[in-house]
Amino acid sequence: MTNIIGKHELGEVRKCDMEVNNQTGHAEERCSEYEERRKIMRLIEKDSSGFSNMVSDWKAGFTLEFLGPGTTVVTAVSTFRLKATPDRANEQQNQQMFHKTHQAILSGLKKYAEDQTG
């Protein structure tokens, strides 16, 4: 994520700019679940990657599990329904795209957390 406009509150929509695979993109996401410091899930309502054209009910988010001072387990979660059955080549490409997207988001989240703690 390179820019986020919006709040982390249930029902709120945020607009995000991102860069994945050296390509810039945009998304609009509505917060569908929120437990402060524990879980956030967003329904992706619009995205410029084209992935939302292939899926429905696309949700993405994170759960946090605090293990002790300075240690938190972050789990990325993404769910969706395919609109059509992909062939094997497209399925592998989609998995790679999701993996790279999650890695970029987790890196941004890590940087944000480190910046907050000094």
Secondary structure, DSSP 8 states (H G I E B T S, - for coil): --EEES-SSTT-EEEEEEEETTEEEEEEEEEEEEETTTEEEEEEEEESSSGGGTEEEEEEEEEEEEEETTEEEEEEEEEEEESS---HHHHHHHHHHHHHHHHHHHHHHHHHHHHHH-
